[in-house]
């Protein structure tokens, strides 16, 4: 709030995102790209323009208004009044803005009820925006799950797409909240006990599953994505998702189907393996991730450690780690990934060898990466050496050298050295790390 107030007080109205634009994304209502110039919307002025009698001014105001993010936080009450505006474009825009501004709102439940009512609006664009807004609200909109499910019978494809997406978002957010209080194993059963008002997770999965037979690909896409979000509770629909996958040439749809099949569990191995040779890297990566639950497919996954795409190589390394003991036979091939040209693959390889308890077997190769040009790789190596125990004692001086350059990671090195051993030599190193070079 303080930063927003400061921004509003500045004479400049433009923001230039340098690097990652996510920080301003929530304020603007959309994610600016690197070096993109975006204008900070004056919400009070836009609200006035929405009442302008000139259609062109009102249209520009609606377009600006729909993009507003957290900048509208102080105008929630004014925006709520627009939910009943006679103009459908304004009603829909108001719903979208409210969907982005409910965090910490004490009247969030009342707002949810008002937006939920728009799912029955006579205008399809309003129903679509209302569904999208409820999805943005996540767990706060749990009460609307049944109404979103009912909206899956709408006759307009855009409404179906947003309702399917929103239902997945609401249910997943609810389960994520539950998982804070229960173990991962009990999460689904806890969600079912809550009944989520008029239906349970299996019932909602059935509602979404029916959309997999829809004529329009985009509807199938969002249905598959939502089913994947539900995880194993939607496993009964894996065959139908596979049918969508096999019937489409659209790479993004193939990718989301593979992701969904992996999330739902027990995907059809032959269908997934066929995608390991897909022309699109994102599809190959998704296929690798989908096979991660099937230890019998270790060889198929390991074959992509040499893929031309670094993203696919990373996915292959991560999948082998997830496969556990069954992937130990591929440890030597994983060790070669320590030399990969991509830093993300190298630190994934360090993690994988550590996760498979194979760090000791390749200790010299792992330790060499203490001199890696990428800091994250070095940090992963320090942790891996610590978990290797006394076998890593010869590398304690190298860990201390790492501290000379990156003292802010002292706690990581200390933990590693303490895990390696406790003889006098190591005690001397630990004591040196505690020395405070700051006279203050």
Secondary structure, DSSP 4 states (H G I P E B T S, - for coil): -HHHHHHHHSS--EEE--S--HHHHHHHSS-PPTT-EEEPP-HHHHHHHTT-SSHHHHHHHHHHHHH--GGGGGGHHHHHHGGG-SSHHHHHHHHHHHHTS-TT-TTHHHHHHHHHHGGG-SSHHHHHHHHHHHHHHGGGGGGGHHHHHHHTT-S-HHHHHHHHHHHHHHHHHHHHHHHTTS-TTTHHHHHHHHTTTT--HHHHHHHHHGGGG-SSHHHHHHHHHHHHHHGGGGGGGHHHHHHHHHH---HHHHHHHHHHHHHHSS--HHHHHHGGG-SSHHHHHHHHHHHTT-GGGHHHHHGGGG-S-HHHHHHHHHHHHHHGGGGGGGHHHHHHGGG-SSHHHHHHHHHHHHHTT-TGGGHHHHHHGGG-SSHHHHHHHHHHHHHHGGGGGGGHHHHHHHHHH-GGGHHHHHHHHHHH--SHHHHHHHHHHH------
